[in-house]
Amino acid sequence: MPDDLNEDQMQRLAEALELNRKLDAIKIYREATGLGLKDAKDAVEKLHADLHQKYPDRYPEPSKSAGCSASAALLALAMGAIYLIAQLPA
């Protein structure tokens, strides 16, 4: 357990990571430690990797690429909009 977190904060952080809610975990870590975004993100990613290694069935594998799902969703939305516009009467 990181030294700068109390038991309640660590529990909330672990629950967020178990639910694969990394942004929530970073927010919890930042509020608890006062660290900046980059330092908190690095610390949470290390903790997530450690937890996954110890408990692979409980904690999902940390993602290697950030934003792929958002990019895919945005592309699908854009393609849908183009399709709808193409269907409008001339």
N, CA, C and O atoms as a GROMACS GRO file, in nm:
protein
  360
    1MET      N    1   0.085  -0.118   0.000
    1MET     CA    2   0.000   0.000   0.000
    1MET      C    3   0.089   0.123   0.000
    1MET      O    4   0.184   0.131   0.078
    2PRO      N    5   0.061   0.220  -0.086
    2PRO     CA    6   0.139   0.343  -0.085
    2PRO      C    7   0.132   0.411   0.051
    2PRO      O    8   0.027   0.415   0.114
    3ASP      N    9   0.246   0.463   0.096
    3ASP     CA   10   0.255   0.522   0.229
    3ASP      C   11   0.170   0.647   0.247
    3ASP      O   12   0.130   0.679   0.359
    4ASP      N   13   0.142   0.718   0.138
    4ASP     CA   14   0.070   0.844   0.149
    4ASP      C   15  -0.081   0.829   0.146
    4ASP      O   16  -0.153   0.929   0.142
    5LEU      N   17  -0.133   0.705   0.148
    5LEU     CA   18  -0.277   0.682   0.148
    5LEU      C   19  -0.318   0.612   0.276
    5LEU      O   20  -0.250   0.521   0.324
    6ASN      N   21  -0.432   0.655   0.332
    6ASN     CA   22  -0.484   0.582   0.448
    6ASN      C   23  -0.564   0.461   0.398
    6ASN      O   24  -0.580   0.443   0.277
    7GLU      N   25  -0.611   0.381   0.489
    7GLU     CA   26  -0.679   0.256   0.451
    7GLU      C   27  -0.805   0.281   0.368
    7GLU      O   28  -0.830   0.210   0.270
    8ASP      N   29  -0.884   0.382   0.405
    8ASP     CA   30  -1.007   0.414   0.331
    8ASP      C   31  -0.975   0.460   0.190
    8ASP      O   32  -1.040   0.418   0.094
    9GLN      N   33  -0.876   0.546   0.176
    9GLN     CA   34  -0.837   0.594   0.043
    9GLN      C   35  -0.785   0.480  -0.044
    9GLN      O   36  -0.816   0.472  -0.162
   10MET      N   37  -0.705   0.393   0.017
   10MET     CA   38  -0.652   0.279  -0.058
   10MET      C   39  -0.765   0.187  -0.103
   10MET      O   40  -0.761   0.134  -0.214
   11GLN      N   41  -0.864   0.167  -0.017
   11GLN     CA   42  -0.979   0.083  -0.051
   11GLN      C   43  -1.055   0.141  -0.170
   11GLN      O   44  -1.090   0.069  -0.263
   12ARG      N   45  -1.080   0.273  -0.167
   12ARG     CA   46  -1.151   0.339  -0.277
   12ARG      C   47  -1.071   0.332  -0.406
   12ARG      O   48  -1.127   0.311  -0.514
   13LEU      N   49  -0.940   0.349  -0.395
   13LEU     CA   50  -0.852   0.341  -0.511
   13LEU      C   51  -0.854   0.201  -0.571
   13LEU      O   52  -0.864   0.185  -0.692
   14ALA      N   53  -0.843   0.100  -0.486
   14ALA     CA   54  -0.843  -0.039  -0.533
   14ALA      C   55  -0.976  -0.075  -0.598
   14ALA      O   56  -0.979  -0.146  -0.698
   15GLU      N   57  -1.086  -0.027  -0.541
   15GLU     CA   58  -1.219  -0.053  -0.600
   15GLU      C   59  -1.230   0.011  -0.737
   15GLU      O   60  -1.284  -0.050  -0.830
   16ALA      N   61  -1.180   0.133  -0.752
   16ALA     CA   62  -1.186   0.200  -0.882
   16ALA      C   63  -1.105   0.121  -0.985
   16ALA      O   64  -1.149   0.105  -1.099
   17LEU      N   65  -0.988   0.073  -0.946
   17LEU     CA   66  -0.905  -0.004  -1.039
   17LEU      C   67  -0.969  -0.138  -1.070
   17LEU      O   68  -0.958  -0.187  -1.183
   18GLU      N   69  -1.034  -0.198  -0.973
   18GLU     CA   70  -1.101  -0.326  -0.996
   18GLU      C   71  -1.212  -0.311  -1.100
   18GLU      O   72  -1.239  -0.402  -1.177
   19LEU      N   73  -1.277  -0.194  -1.100
   19LEU     CA   74  -1.384  -0.165  -1.195
   19LEU      C   75  -1.330  -0.104  -1.324
   19LEU      O   76  -1.407  -0.061  -1.411
   20ASN      N   77  -1.196  -0.100  -1.336
   20ASN     CA   78  -1.128  -0.046  -1.453
   20ASN      C   79  -1.163   0.101  -1.475
   20ASN      O   80  -1.182   0.145  -1.588
   21ARG      N   81  -1.172   0.177  -1.365
   21ARG     CA   82  -1.203   0.320  -1.368
   21ARG      C   83  -1.077   0.397  -1.328
   21ARG      O   84  -1.069   0.455  -1.220
   22LYS      N   85  -0.981   0.397  -1.419
   22LYS     CA   86  -0.851   0.455  -1.390
   22LYS      C   87  -0.859   0.605  -1.362
   22LYS      O   88  -0.788   0.656  -1.276
   23LEU      N   89  -0.945   0.677  -1.434
   23LEU     CA   90  -0.957   0.821  -1.411
   23LEU      C   91  -1.006   0.850  -1.269
   23LEU      O   92  -0.957   0.943  -1.204
   24ASP      N   93  -1.101   0.770  -1.221
   24ASP     CA   94  -1.148   0.787  -1.083
   24ASP      C   95  -1.035   0.758  -0.985
   24ASP      O   96  -1.019   0.827  -0.884
   25ALA      N   97  -0.956   0.655  -1.015
   25ALA     CA   98  -0.845   0.618  -0.927
   25ALA      C   99  -0.741   0.731  -0.923
   25ALA      O  100  -0.688   0.762  -0.816
   26ILE      N  101  -0.713   0.791  -1.036
   26ILE     CA  102  -0.618   0.903  -1.039
   26ILE      C  103  -0.671   1.021  -0.959
   26ILE      O  104  -0.596   1.086  -0.887
   27LYS      N  105  -0.799   1.048  -0.972
   27LYS     CA  106  -0.861   1.157  -0.896
   27LYS      C  107  -0.850   1.131  -0.746
   27LYS      O  108  -0.815   1.221  -0.670
   28ILE      N  109  -0.879   1.010  -0.704
   28ILE     CA  110  -0.869   0.974  -0.563
   28ILE      C  111  -0.725   0.992  -0.516
   28ILE      O  112  -0.701   1.047  -0.408
   29TYR      N  113  -0.630   0.947  -0.596
   29TYR     CA  114  -0.489   0.956  -0.558
   29TYR      C  115  -0.445   1.102  -0.549
   29TYR      O  116  -0.373   1.140  -0.456
   30ARG      N  117  -0.487   1.183  -0.644
   30ARG     CA  118  -0.450   1.326  -0.642
   30ARG      C  119  -0.508   1.396  -0.521
   30ARG      O  120  -0.439   1.475  -0.456
   31GLU      N  121  -0.634   1.368  -0.489
   31GLU     CA  122  -0.697   1.431  -0.372
   31GLU      C  123  -0.627   1.389  -0.243
   31GLU      O  124  -0.613   1.469  -0.150
   32ALA      N  125  -0.583   1.265  -0.237
   32ALA     CA  126  -0.520   1.213  -0.116
   32ALA      C  127  -0.377   1.264  -0.097
   32ALA      O  128  -0.332   1.284   0.015
   33THR      N  129  -0.306   1.284  -0.209
   33THR     CA  130  -0.164   1.316  -0.200
   33THR      C  131  -0.128   1.459  -0.236
   33THR      O  132  -0.024   1.510  -0.194
   34GLY      N  133  -0.215   1.524  -0.314
   34GLY     CA  134  -0.184   1.658  -0.360
   34GLY      C  135  -0.086   1.660  -0.477
   34GLY      O  136  -0.038   1.766  -0.517
   35LEU      N  137  -0.056   1.544  -0.533
   35LEU     CA  138   0.035   1.536  -0.647
   35LEU      C  139  -0.030   1.591  -0.773
   35LEU      O  140  -0.152   1.602  -0.782
   36GLY      N  141   0.053   1.625  -0.869
   36GLY     CA  142   0.005   1.670  -0.998
   36GLY      C  143  -0.048   1.553  -1.079
   36GLY      O  144  -0.033   1.437  -1.040
   37LEU      N  145  -0.110   1.585  -1.190
   37LEU     CA  146  -0.174   1.484  -1.274
   37LEU      C  147  -0.076   1.378  -1.323
   37LEU      O  148  -0.104   1.258  -1.312
   38LYS      N  149   0.038   1.419  -1.376
   38LYS     CA  150   0.135   1.324  -1.432
   38LYS      C  151   0.188   1.229  -1.324
   38LYS      O  152   0.195   1.108  -1.345
   39ASP      N  153   0.226   1.285  -1.209
   39ASP     CA  154   0.279   1.201  -1.101
   39ASP      C  155   0.174   1.105  -1.046
   39ASP      O  156   0.203   0.988  -1.018
   40ALA      N  157   0.051   1.154  -1.032
   40ALA     CA  158  -0.058   1.068  -0.983
   40ALA      C  159  -0.089   0.959  -1.084
   40ALA      O  160  -0.112   0.844  -1.046
   41LYS      N  161  -0.091   0.994  -1.212
   41LYS     CA  162  -0.118   0.895  -1.317
   41LYS      C  163  -0.011   0.786  -1.316
   41LYS      O  164  -0.043   0.667  -1.323
   42ASP      N  165   0.116   0.826  -1.306
   42ASP     CA  166   0.225   0.728  -1.303
   42ASP      C  167   0.214   0.637  -1.182
   42ASP      O  168   0.234   0.516  -1.193
   43ALA      N  169   0.181   0.694  -1.066
   43ALA     CA  170   0.169   0.615  -0.943
   43ALA      C  171   0.053   0.516  -0.953
   43ALA      O  172   0.066   0.400  -0.912
   44VAL      N  173  -0.060   0.561  -1.006
   44VAL     CA  174  -0.177   0.474  -1.018
   44VAL      C  175  -0.150   0.364  -1.121
   44VAL      O  176  -0.191   0.249  -1.100
   45GLU      N  177  -0.084   0.395  -1.229
   45GLU     CA  178  -0.053   0.293  -1.328
   45GLU      C  179   0.041   0.186  -1.271
   45GLU      O  180   0.025   0.068  -1.299
   46LYS      N  181   0.137   0.229  -1.190
   46LYS     CA  182   0.227   0.132  -1.127
   46LYS      C  183   0.150   0.045  -1.028
   46LYS      O  184   0.167  -0.077  -1.024
   47LEU      N  185   0.065   0.108  -0.947
   47LEU     CA  186  -0.016   0.033  -0.852
   47LEU      C  187  -0.108  -0.065  -0.924
   47LEU      O  188  -0.122  -0.179  -0.882
   48HIS      N  189  -0.170  -0.020  -1.033
   48HIS     CA  190  -0.259  -0.107  -1.111
   48HIS      C  191  -0.183  -0.228  -1.164
   48HIS      O  192  -0.232  -0.341  -1.158
   49ALA      N  193  -0.064  -0.204  -1.218
   49ALA     CA  194   0.017  -0.314  -1.270
   49ALA      C  195   0.054  -0.412  -1.159
   49ALA      O  196   0.051  -0.533  -1.179
   50ASP      N  197   0.090  -0.359  -1.041
   50ASP     CA  198   0.124  -0.445  -0.927
   50ASP      C  199   0.005  -0.528  -0.882
   50ASP      O  200   0.018  -0.647  -0.854
   51LEU      N  201  -0.112  -0.463  -0.873
   51LEU     CA  202  -0.233  -0.535  -0.831
   51LEU      C  203  -0.271  -0.642  -0.934
   51LEU      O  204  -0.311  -0.753  -0.897
   52HIS      N  205  -0.257  -0.609  -1.062
   52HIS     CA  206  -0.290  -0.708  -1.166
   52HIS      C  207  -0.195  -0.827  -1.158
   52HIS      O  208  -0.237  -0.942  -1.177
   53GLN      N  209  -0.069  -0.800  -1.131
   53GLN     CA  210   0.028  -0.909  -1.123
   53GLN      C  211  -0.003  -1.000  -1.003
   53GLN      O  212   0.010  -1.122  -1.013
   54LYS      N  213  -0.043  -0.939  -0.891
   54LYS     CA  214  -0.074  -1.019  -0.771
   54LYS      C  215  -0.209  -1.089  -0.783
   54LYS      O  216  -0.223  -1.204  -0.742
   55TYR      N  217  -0.308  -1.019  -0.839
   55TYR     CA  218  -0.446  -1.070  -0.845
   55TYR      C  219  -0.501  -1.056  -0.988
   55TYR      O  220  -0.589  -0.973  -1.011
   56PRO      N  221  -0.452  -1.134  -1.082
   56PRO     CA  222  -0.492  -1.115  -1.223
   56PRO      C  223  -0.641  -1.139  -1.249
   56PRO      O  224  -0.697  -1.082  -1.343
   57ASP      N  225  -0.706  -1.222  -1.168
   57ASP     CA  226  -0.848  -1.248  -1.189
   57ASP      C  227  -0.935  -1.133  -1.138
   57ASP      O  228  -1.048  -1.116  -1.182
   58ARG      N  229  -0.882  -1.056  -1.045
   58ARG     CA  230  -0.960  -0.950  -0.982
   58ARG      C  231  -0.942  -0.815  -1.050
   58ARG      O  232  -1.036  -0.737  -1.060
   59TYR      N  233  -0.820  -0.787  -1.096
   59TYR     CA  234  -0.791  -0.657  -1.157
   59TYR      C  235  -0.762  -0.676  -1.305
   59TYR      O  236  -0.678  -0.757  -1.342
   60PRO      N  237  -0.833  -0.600  -1.392
   60PRO     CA  238  -0.812  -0.616  -1.536
   60PRO      C  239  -0.670  -0.574  -1.574
   60PRO      O  240  -0.605  -0.496  -1.506
   61GLU      N  241  -0.625  -0.628  -1.684
   61GLU     CA  242  -0.491  -0.593  -1.732
   61GLU      C  243  -0.486  -0.445  -1.766
   61GLU      O  244  -0.573  -0.393  -1.835
   62PRO      N  245  -0.384  -0.377  -1.717
   62PRO     CA  246  -0.372  -0.234  -1.750
   62PRO      C  247  -0.360  -0.216  -1.901
   62PRO      O  248  -0.287  -0.290  -1.967
   63SER      N  249  -0.431  -0.118  -1.954
   63SER     CA  250  -0.429  -0.096  -2.098
   63SER      C  251  -0.295  -0.037  -2.140
   63SER      O  252  -0.235   0.042  -2.068
   64LYS      N  253  -0.251  -0.076  -2.257
   64LYS     CA  254  -0.124  -0.028  -2.310
   64LYS      C  255  -0.144   0.098  -2.394
   64LYS      O  256  -0.051   0.178  -2.408
   65SER      N  257  -0.263   0.115  -2.450
   65SER     CA  258  -0.287   0.232  -2.533
   65SER      C  259  -0.404   0.310  -2.478
   65SER      O  260  -0.508   0.253  -2.445
   66ALA      N  261  -0.387   0.439  -2.469
   66ALA     CA  262  -0.492   0.524  -2.414
   66ALA      C  263  -0.574   0.584  -2.528
   66ALA      O  264  -0.517   0.629  -2.628
   67GLY      N  265  -0.704   0.584  -2.513
   67GLY     CA  266  -0.789   0.654  -2.606
   67GLY      C  267  -0.834   0.577  -2.729
   67GLY      O  268  -0.901   0.635  -2.814
   68CYS      N  269  -0.800   0.452  -2.742
   68CYS     CA  270  -0.839   0.376  -2.861
   68CYS      C  271  -0.990   0.361  -2.869
   68CYS      O  272  -1.048   0.375  -2.976
   69SER      N  273  -1.053   0.333  -2.757
   69SER     CA  274  -1.198   0.317  -2.758
   69SER      C  275  -1.268   0.447  -2.792
   69SER      O  276  -1.365   0.448  -2.867
   70ALA      N  277  -1.218   0.557  -2.738
   70ALA     CA  278  -1.278   0.687  -2.768
   70ALA      C  279  -1.260   0.722  -2.915
   70ALA      O  280  -1.352   0.774  -2.977
   71SER      N  281  -1.145   0.692  -2.970
   71SER     CA  282  -1.121   0.720  -3.112
   71SER      C  283  -1.214   0.637  -3.200
   71SER      O  284  -1.268   0.688  -3.298
   72ALA      N  285  -1.232   0.511  -3.166
   72ALA     CA  286  -1.320   0.424  -3.243
   72ALA      C  287  -1.465   0.472  -3.235
   72ALA      O  288  -1.536   0.472  -3.335
   73ALA      N  289  -1.507   0.514  -3.117
   73ALA     CA  290  -1.644   0.564  -3.100
   73ALA      C  291  -1.665   0.692  -3.180
   73ALA      O  292  -1.769   0.710  -3.243
   74LEU      N  293  -1.567   0.780  -3.177
   74LEU     CA  294  -1.577   0.905  -3.253
   74LEU      C  295  -1.582   0.877  -3.403
   74LEU      O  296  -1.660   0.940  -3.474
   75LEU      N  297  -1.502   0.784  -3.450
   75LEU     CA  298  -1.504   0.748  -3.591
   75LEU      C  299  -1.640   0.690  -3.631
   75LEU      O  300  -1.694   0.724  -3.736
   76ALA      N  301  -1.696   0.602  -3.547
   76ALA     CA  302  -1.826   0.544  -3.575
   76ALA      C  303  -1.935   0.652  -3.578
   76ALA      O  304  -2.024   0.648  -3.663
   77LEU      N  305  -1.927   0.747  -3.486
   77LEU     CA  306  -2.023   0.856  -3.482
   77LEU      C  307  -2.013   0.941  -3.609
   77LEU      O  308  -2.115   0.978  -3.668
   78ALA      N  309  -1.891   0.971  -3.651
   78ALA     CA  310  -1.871   1.051  -3.772
   78ALA      C  311  -1.924   0.978  -3.895
   78ALA      O  312  -1.987   1.038  -3.982
   79MET      N  313  -1.898   0.848  -3.902
   79MET     CA  314  -1.946   0.770  -4.017
   79MET      C  315  -2.099   0.766  -4.018
   79MET      O  316  -2.160   0.775  -4.124
   80GLY      N  317  -2.160   0.754  -3.903
   80GLY     CA  318  -2.306   0.756  -3.894
   80GLY      C  319  -2.363   0.890  -3.940
   80GLY      O  320  -2.464   0.894  -4.010
   81ALA      N  321  -2.298   0.998  -3.899
   81ALA     CA  322  -2.344   1.131  -3.940
   81ALA      C  323  -2.332   1.148  -4.091
   81ALA      O  324  -2.423   1.203  -4.155
   82ILE      N  325  -2.223   1.103  -4.147
   82ILE     CA  326  -2.204   1.112  -4.293
   82ILE      C  327  -2.312   1.031  -4.366
   82ILE      O  328  -2.367   1.077  -4.466
   83TYR      N  329  -2.342   0.913  -4.314
   83TYR     CA  330  -2.445   0.830  -4.375
   83TYR      C  331  -2.581   0.901  -4.372
   83TYR      O  332  -2.653   0.903  -4.472
   84LEU      N  333  -2.615   0.959  -4.256
   84LEU     CA  334  -2.744   1.028  -4.244
   84LEU      C  335  -2.752   1.149  -4.336
   84LEU      O  336  -2.856   1.174  -4.397
   85ILE      N  337  -2.645   1.223  -4.347
   85ILE     CA  338  -2.643   1.339  -4.435
   85ILE      C  339  -2.659   1.296  -4.581
   85ILE      O  340  -2.727   1.362  -4.659
   86ALA      N  341  -2.596   1.184  -4.616
   86ALA     CA  342  -2.605   1.133  -4.753
   86ALA      C  343  -2.748   1.089  -4.788
   86ALA      O  344  -2.786   1.088  -4.906
   87GLN      N  345  -2.828   1.052  -4.687
   87GLN     CA  346  -2.964   1.006  -4.710
   87GLN      C  347  -3.065   1.121  -4.723
   87GLN      O  348  -3.180   1.097  -4.761
   88LEU      N  349  -3.023   1.244  -4.692
   88LEU     CA  350  -3.115   1.358  -4.701
   88LEU      C  351  -3.152   1.383  -4.847
   88LEU      O  352  -3.068   1.366  -4.937
   89PRO      N  353  -3.278   1.424  -4.872
   89PRO     CA  354  -3.318   1.454  -5.010
   89PRO      C  355  -3.240   1.574  -5.063
   89PRO      O  356  -3.207   1.667  -4.988
   90ALA      N  357  -3.212   1.572  -5.192
   90ALA     CA  358  -3.132   1.678  -5.254
   90ALA      C  359  -3.210   1.804  -5.272
   90ALA      O  360  -3.157   1.903  -5.324
   0.00000   0.00000   0.00000
